[in-house]
């Protein structure tokens, strides 16, 4: 009877191993299909991106025309251009696997940034400029007593109205 028990154990182990192999194969097949579907979405968004290039060119021409004719860009065209640039970014992020979220038409069309958000993003607030890096003194040097081994960096904020690098001393 012990041999039957050993046989049963052996048969159960074989079935268990086959079930595990079958589950692994099914999982790999599902992952493969998911990647194929993702590839088809990438192809779809590649075509959409080609169309968006023409739309961007049209927005740029319209904005230029309004600026030339009236001295300022038309606000609605400018807002659409802003949301279009966000959309193009979302498409490229999806295509390059940076994001898993499918862009429009699978989610809402991106809203343009609010003027305050746009100004903060382009004003240079919070940026710093490295002015001078002081030489590091070695540990063994007697003149280094009480000084840190790290570099000393002086950091300054650019004055209002000046961007980074504009207040750098001339060489």
N, C-alpha and C positions, 0 to 999 in steps of 0.2 A: 503494500500500500504506500510505502514511503516513496517508491519510484513513481507512482501515479501522482503523488503530491508534487514531487520535483518536476514531473512533466507538466502538470497544470501550472505551476509557477513559471516554468519556461515559456509556455504558450501565452500566459497572461503578460509576461514581460515583452514578448514579441508583439502582441496586440497593442500594448502600451507604447512601444517604440514606433509602431506603424501609425498610431493615432497622433503622436507628437510630430512625426515627419509630415503627416497629412496636414496638421494644423500649421506647421511652419510653411509648407508649400502654399496653403490657402492664404496665409498672411502675406507672403511674398507676392503672390498673384494680385492680391488686393492693393498692395503698395505700388506694384507696377502699373495697374490700371489707374490708380490715383495720379501717378506721375504722367501717364499718357493723357489723361483728362486735363491736368495742369498744363501740359505742353500745348494742347489744343486751345486752351484759354490764352496762353502766351501768344500763339499764332494769331488769334482773333484780335488781341490788343495790339499786336504789331501792326495789323492793318488799320486799326482805329488810330494808332499813333501817326501813321502815314497821312491819314486824312486830317488829323489835328495840325500837322505841319502847314497845310494849306490854310487852315483856319487862322493859325497864328500869323501867317504872312498877311492875310486879309485884315486882321485886327491891327497889325503894325502899320499897314498902309492907311487904314481909316484913321488911326490915331495921328499919324503924320499929317494927313490931309486936314484934320480938324485943327491941329496945332498950327499948321501953316496958314489956314484961313482965319481962325479966330484968335490965335495967340495962346490957346490953351487946349489940352485934350478934352474930348467929350467924356463926361463922367461915366455914363453907362457903358461906353466902349472900353474905358479904362477898367471898370469893375469886371466886365466880362473877360478882359485880358488877364486880370488878376486871378479869377477863378479858373480860367483855362490853363494858366501856368501851374496852378495847384493840381489840376486834373492830370496834366502831362506828367508831373512829378509822381502822382499816385500810380499812373500806368507804368512808368519806368520802375518804380519800387516793386510793383507786383511782378513785372517781367523778370527782374533780377533777383527774385526771391528775398528781397528785403522785407516785404510785407506779404502776408497771406490774404489780406482783404482785397477782394476784387473791386476795382473802381466802377464808376458809373458805366453801364446801366444797372449794375447789381447793387448799388447803393446810391444815395442822393448825390446830386451834382454839388461839387464843393462850393462853399460860399466864399466871396471875396473877403480878404482880411479887412478889419476895421482900420480906419485911418490911424488911430493911436498905436495899434499893433504894428502897422507898416512903418510908422515913424520910429518906434523903438527898435525895430529890426534893422533900420538903415541909418540911424543917427550915430552909431558908434558908442552909445552909452555902455558903460561897464567895461569897455576895452581899455587895456593898459599897454604902455609902451616901455620896453626895457631900454633904459638910458645908458647905463654903465654896468659892466661886470667887473668886480674888483678881483684881483689875482688872489688865488688861494695860497696860503702859506703852509709849508710842510710841517708835520707834527714835531719833527726833530729840531726845528729851528727855535732858538731861545726867544726870538722876537714874537713867536706865536703864542706865548703864554696868555691864557684867558680868552683866546680867540677860537671860534668854531672852525671845524674842518670844511664846512660847506661854503659854497660861493655866496657872496653878498651881492644882492641885486637891488638896485634902486628902481622903483616903479613909480610912474607918475601918470596922472589922468591928463589927457589932452585938454587944453582950454576950451570953453564952450565955442562952438562954431568951427573948430578945427578937427579934422579927422586924424586917425593914427598916422604917424610918420611925418605930419606936416610941421611939428614943432621940434623936430630933430636938429641938433646943432650941425652946422655945415662942417665938412671935414677939411 
